[in-house]
Amino acid sequence: MVMRVLISGASVAGPVLAYWLTRYGFSVTVIERAPALRKTGGHAVDLYQPAMTISERMGVLPRIEQRATGTSRMTLCPQGARRPVRLDLSKIFSATSDRHAEVMRDDLSEIYYDASRDDVEYVFGDSITAISPDGEVEFEKTAPRRYDLVVGADGLHSNVRRLVFGDESRFDAFIGAYLGVLTLPNTSGLDRELLIHVGVGRTAGMYGARHLGDARVLFLFRGERKLDYGHHDVPRQKELLRGAFDGMHPEVDRWLDELDRTPAFYFDSITQLRMDTWSRGRVTLVGDAGYCPGPAVGGSTSLAIVGAYVLAGELARADGDHERAFPAYERAMAEHVRGSRASALSAAKTLIPTSRLGVRGLVQGARLISALPAGPSRALLRLTTKTARVYNAMTVDDYPLPPAASGARVGLAGDPGGGLGNRLGVE
């Protein structure tokens, strides 16, 4: 009998998990609250080596590389400084990873959806309202259905986690910062370039991607306590953003002027999820829903992709027995999650300096990297770029596909067995 799995969330982890589960012979339904794939103007995300390898195994790497932002230059403007610092980002990427891509999150979601949609039932415009211990699931709009397993892949503010584990406040850890993202016209003509203004406790950056007709602005700022706002109170969120960045620089002020005209806006706290377990009964969590290291400061997208691949593999290895598969999944991911949390905290301190000394250190580091020859600069970067080291070093077990699936849309040339080799990643 074919096992039926319900996945909540059609962003990144959901479609990746659905893809691999169908390869292993599970029947998969993905439910998504939004009426269609989200096109909210999300920011760019990094795919590190393990996520690139999994994407290659899915046959979607060419599309990812085609949609990559191609950002290769950075101009760093310290608040109050007379001259900016210009940095060749290709030095950083080549030094920290043999395989890396930066891609817009919405584009990535679409790519993974396209890879899975022929074999997966996608239901848009609905959400889960109740989950019983025996797998009976109730929905806002459709009739109840029974599933063998339910997976929450629905992000930091997971509905599945709330229904099964309780209120988010029991598990979230605010790390003292906020982010905002908006879409605006690329009037500066940025082409594969990142422009950053940095001051004490606040950083604002604008970048343009080759295939986009517009640009994105990312705001990061510190807050010692949680601010008072609702997740859906966009006017209040924009007010907070203006208050945090007002007067930083005339160019930043012009970006803020676009807040009331932007077609897409996102705002949230930078929060880590810290749970002792991500599984309860027939339900488990994957990606940001279970172990978000912090939006914009960690490699949460790569972690989610690896988590989805591991969860599918462990379920296949256990023949669908969740009592064996879920603990094995958590054991396999535990070290990766701990490393991602630590690297996110470190990245937040670097990206949003807490003092003038921190701003000066960031600028001096950029100047040193740009001035050094390629060899010494690569050596320095390998020592100092913690996030890339953590995510490129992730390894997972090989989960071979069954013979019937190994030749269908999955195997790579020279790898007819459909496995990822003995290990995936870099030791």
C-alpha positions in Angstrom: 0.0 0.0 0.0 1.4 3.4 -1.0 1.9 5.8 1.9 0.3 9.1 1.7 2.2 12.2 2.9 0.8 15.7 3.3 3.3 18.6 3.1 2.3 22.1 4.2 4.2 24.8 2.3 5.2 25.2 -1.3 8.2 27.5 -1.0 11.6 25.6 -1.0 11.7 22.7 1.5 8.2 21.6 0.6 8.7 21.0 -3.2 12.2 19.5 -2.6 10.8 17.0 -0.1 7.9 16.2 -2.4 10.3 15.6 -5.3 12.4 13.1 -3.4 9.4 11.3 -1.7 7.8 10.7 -5.0 11.1 9.2 -6.3 10.9 6.8 -3.4 7.3 5.8 -4.2 5.3 7.9 -1.7 2.1 9.6 -2.7 2.5 13.3 -1.9 0.1 16.2 -1.5 1.4 19.8 -1.0 -1.0 22.3 0.5 -0.2 26.0 0.3 -2.1 28.9 1.9 -1.3 31.3 -0.9 -3.6 31.1 -4.0 -0.5 30.5 -6.2 3.3 30.3 -6.0 4.4 33.3 -4.0 5.8 36.2 -6.0 6.5 38.6 -3.2 9.7 40.1 -4.4 11.8 38.1 -1.9 15.5 38.6 -1.5 18.4 36.6 -2.9 19.5 33.4 -1.2 22.7 31.5 -1.2 23.0 27.9 -2.3 26.2 26.2 -1.0 27.9 23.1 -2.2 25.5 20.4 -0.7 22.4 22.2 -1.9 24.0 22.6 -5.4 24.7 18.9 -5.5 21.1 18.0 -4.5 19.8 20.4 -7.1 22.0 18.8 -9.7 20.6 15.4 -8.7 17.1 16.8 -9.3 18.1 17.9 -12.8 17.4 21.6 -12.1 20.9 23.0 -11.7 21.1 24.5 -15.2 17.9 26.5 -14.5 19.3 27.7 -11.2 22.5 28.8 -12.8 20.5 30.6 -15.5 18.5 32.5 -12.9 21.5 33.3 -10.7 21.9 37.0 -9.9 25.5 37.0 -11.0 26.4 39.6 -8.3 30.2 40.0 -8.6 31.0 43.4 -7.2 30.3 45.2 -3.9 30.6 48.9 -3.0 30.8 49.5 0.7 29.9 52.9 2.0 30.6 53.4 5.7 28.5 56.1 7.3 30.5 59.3 7.6 33.4 58.1 5.5 34.6 60.1 2.5 35.4 57.3 0.2 33.7 53.9 -0.4 35.5 50.6 -0.6 35.0 48.4 -3.7 35.4 44.7 -3.5 35.5 41.9 -6.0 33.0 39.4 -4.7 34.2 36.7 -7.1 37.2 36.5 -4.9 35.0 35.6 -1.9 32.9 33.1 -3.8 35.8 31.3 -5.4 37.7 31.2 -2.0 34.9 29.9 0.1 33.1 27.4 -2.2 33.8 25.2 -5.2 30.1 25.5 -6.0 27.9 28.4 -5.1 25.0 30.3 -6.6 23.0 33.3 -5.4 19.4 33.2 -6.7 16.2 35.0 -5.9 14.1 33.0 -3.5 10.9 33.2 -5.6 12.8 31.9 -8.7 14.2 29.0 -6.7 10.7 28.1 -5.4 9.4 28.1 -9.0 12.2 25.9 -10.2 11.6 23.3 -7.5 7.9 23.4 -8.0 8.3 22.8 -11.7 10.5 19.8 -11.0 7.9 18.1 -8.8 4.5 19.2 -10.0 4.0 16.4 -12.6 4.1 13.8 -9.8 2.7 15.7 -6.8 -0.8 17.0 -6.0 -0.5 20.7 -5.3 -3.5 22.4 -3.6 -3.3 26.2 -3.4 -5.4 28.6 -1.5 -6.1 26.4 1.5 -4.5 25.6 4.9 -4.6 23.0 7.7 -6.9 23.7 10.7 -6.4 20.5 12.7 -4.3 17.3 12.8 -5.4 14.3 14.8 -3.0 11.7 16.1 -4.2 9.1 13.7 -3.5 11.3 10.6 -7.0 12.8 10.1 -6.4 16.4 8.7 -9.0 19.1 8.6 -8.7 22.1 6.2 -10.2 25.6 5.9 -11.9 24.9 2.6 -11.7 21.2 1.5 -13.1 18.1 3.2 -11.0 16.2 5.8 -8.6 13.6 4.5 -6.4 11.0 6.2 -2.7 10.8 5.7 0.0 8.5 7.0 2.4 11.4 7.7 2.2 15.2 7.8 5.2 17.5 7.3 5.3 21.2 8.2 7.5 23.0 5.6 5.7 26.3 6.1 8.4 28.6 7.3 9.4 30.4 10.4 5.8 31.1 11.4 4.7 27.6 10.7 1.0 26.7 11.1 1.7 23.0 11.5 4.2 23.7 14.3 1.6 25.8 16.1 -1.1 23.2 15.8 1.1 20.3 17.0 3.7 21.8 19.2 2.1 25.0 20.5 2.7 28.8 20.3 5.8 30.0 18.5 6.9 32.0 21.5 7.9 28.7 23.2 10.6 28.1 20.7 11.8 31.3 19.1 14.9 33.1 20.2 15.2 36.8 19.1 18.8 37.6 18.2 18.4 41.3 18.4 17.8 42.4 14.8 15.2 43.0 12.1 15.1 42.9 8.3 13.0 44.5 5.6 13.0 43.9 1.9 11.5 46.0 -0.8 11.3 46.0 -4.6 12.0 49.3 -6.4 13.1 50.6 -9.9 16.7 50.0 -10.7 17.3 53.7 -11.2 21.0 53.4 -10.2 21.5 50.9 -13.1 23.1 48.3 -10.9 24.4 45.4 -12.9 25.6 42.5 -10.9 26.6 44.9 -8.1 25.7 45.2 -4.4 25.7 48.7 -2.9 25.9 48.8 0.9 25.6 51.6 3.4 26.7 50.5 6.9 26.6 52.3 10.2 26.4 51.4 13.9 23.4 49.1 14.3 22.1 49.4 10.8 23.0 48.2 7.3 21.1 48.9 4.0 22.0 47.4 0.7 20.7 47.6 -2.9 21.4 45.1 -5.7 20.1 44.4 -9.2 20.0 41.0 -10.9 20.7 40.5 -14.6 17.3 39.1 -15.5 15.3 41.5 -13.2 13.8 44.7 -14.5 13.9 46.1 -11.0 16.1 46.0 -7.9 15.9 44.9 -4.3 16.8 46.7 -1.1 17.6 44.9 2.1 17.5 46.7 5.4 19.0 45.2 8.5 18.9 46.9 11.9 19.4 46.1 15.6 16.9 46.3 18.3 17.6 45.5 22.0 14.0 44.4 22.5 11.2 43.0 20.4 9.3 45.8 18.7 5.5 46.1 18.9 4.0 45.2 15.5 1.7 42.7 13.9 2.9 40.2 11.2 0.3 41.6 8.9 0.4 45.2 9.9 2.4 46.5 7.0 1.9 50.3 7.7 3.4 49.8 11.2 6.3 47.8 9.8 7.1 50.5 7.3 6.9 53.1 10.1 9.5 51.1 12.1 11.8 50.8 9.1 11.7 54.6 8.4 12.4 55.3 12.1 15.5 53.0 12.0 17.1 54.4 8.9 16.0 58.0 8.7 18.9 60.3 8.0 21.5 57.6 7.4 22.4 58.8 3.9 20.5 60.7 1.1 20.6 57.5 -1.1 19.0 55.5 1.7 16.4 58.2 2.2 15.5 57.8 -1.5 15.1 54.1 -1.0 12.8 54.7 2.0 10.7 57.1 -0.2 9.8 54.0 -2.3 8.1 52.3 0.7 4.7 53.5 -0.2 5.1 52.7 -3.9 6.9 49.3 -3.7 5.0 46.4 -5.3 6.5 43.9 -2.8 7.5 44.4 0.8 8.7 42.0 3.6 9.5 42.7 7.2 10.3 40.4 10.1 12.5 39.9 13.2 15.7 37.9 12.8 14.7 35.0 15.0 16.1 31.5 15.5 14.0 28.5 16.3 15.3 26.3 19.0 13.4 23.0 19.5 14.5 19.9 21.3 12.6 17.8 18.7 11.0 18.5 15.4 8.7 15.5 15.4 5.6 14.4 17.3 3.7 11.3 16.4 3.0 11.3 12.6 4.1 14.9 12.2 7.5 16.4 11.6 9.0 19.7 10.5 11.6 20.6 7.9 13.5 23.7 7.0 12.7 27.0 8.7 9.6 25.5 10.3 11.8 23.4 12.5 15.2 24.9 12.7 15.4 28.4 11.2 18.9 29.8 12.0 17.8 33.4 11.3 16.5 34.9 8.0 19.1 36.9 6.0 22.0 36.1 8.3 22.3 32.3 7.9 22.3 29.8 5.1 18.7 28.7 6.0 17.8 27.9 2.3 20.7 25.5 1.9 19.9 24.0 5.3 16.3 23.5 4.3 17.2 21.8 1.0 19.6 19.4 2.8 16.9 18.8 5.5 14.3 17.9 2.9 16.7 15.5 1.2 17.6 13.8 4.4 14.0 13.5 5.6 13.0 11.8 2.4 16.0 9.5 2.5 15.4 8.4 6.0 11.7 7.7 5.4 12.7 5.6 2.4 15.4 3.8 4.3 12.8 2.9 7.1 10.2 1.9 4.5 7.9 4.7 5.8 8.2 3.8 9.4 8.2 7.2 11.0 9.1 5.9 14.4 12.4 4.9 13.0 12.8 7.6 10.3 12.0 10.7 12.3 14.7 10.1 15.0 17.2 9.2 12.3 16.4 12.4 10.5 16.9 14.5 13.6 20.2 12.8 14.4 21.5 13.4 10.9 20.6 17.1 11.0 21.5 17.9 14.6 25.1 18.9 14.0 24.2 20.9 10.9 21.5 22.8 12.8 23.9 23.6 15.7 26.5 24.9 13.3 24.0 27.0 11.4 22.8 28.7 14.6 26.3 29.6 15.6 27.3 30.9 12.1 24.1 33.0 12.0 24.9 34.7 15.2 28.4 35.5 14.0 27.1 36.8 10.6 24.7 39.1 12.3 27.5 40.7 14.3 29.5 41.3 11.1 26.6 42.4 8.9 25.1 44.8 11.5 28.1 46.2 13.5 27.3 47.1 17.1 30.0 49.8 17.4 32.1 52.2 15.4 35.0 49.8 16.0 32.9 47.1 14.3 32.2 49.3 11.3 35.9 50.1 11.1 36.8 46.4 11.3 34.3 45.5 8.5 35.8 48.3 6.2 39.4 47.4 6.9 38.7 43.7 6.3 37.1 44.6 2.9 40.1 46.8 2.0 42.6 44.1 2.9 40.8 41.5 0.8 40.6 43.8 -2.2 44.2 44.8 -1.9 45.7 41.3 -1.5 46.7 39.1 -4.4 44.3 36.3 -5.2 46.2 33.6 -3.4 46.6 35.3 0.0 43.1 36.8 -0.1 41.6 33.3 -0.7 43.6 32.0 2.3 42.3 34.9 4.5 38.7 34.3 3.4 38.8 30.6 4.1 39.7 31.5 7.7 37.2 34.3 8.2 34.0 33.3 6.3 32.4 31.1 8.9 29.0 30.8 7.2 30.4 29.3 4.0 32.7 27.0 5.9 29.7 25.6 7.9 27.4 25.0 4.9 30.0 23.7 2.5 31.2 21.2 5.2 27.7 19.6 5.6 27.7 15.9 4.8 24.8 13.5 4.6 24.4 9.8 4.0 23.7 8.4 0.6 20.1 7.4 0.0 20.0 5.2 -3.2 16.8 5.3 -5.2 14.9 2.1 -5.9 15.8 0.5 -9.3 12.5 1.5 -10.9 13.2 5.2 -10.2 16.9 5.4 -10.7 16.7 5.8 -14.5 13.8 8.3 -14.5 14.6 12.0 -14.5 17.0 11.6 -11.6 20.3 9.8 -12.3 23.2 11.8 -13.6 25.5 10.6 -16.4 27.9 8.0 -15.0 25.7 7.4 -11.9 22.9 5.1 -13.0 22.2 3.9 -9.4 20.7 7.3 -8.5 22.8 7.7 -5.3 24.8 10.6 -4.2 28.0 8.6 -3.7 29.3 7.6 -0.3 28.8 11.1 1.1 27.3 14.4 -0.1 29.3 17.6 0.7 32.9 18.3 1.7 34.6 16.6 4.6 
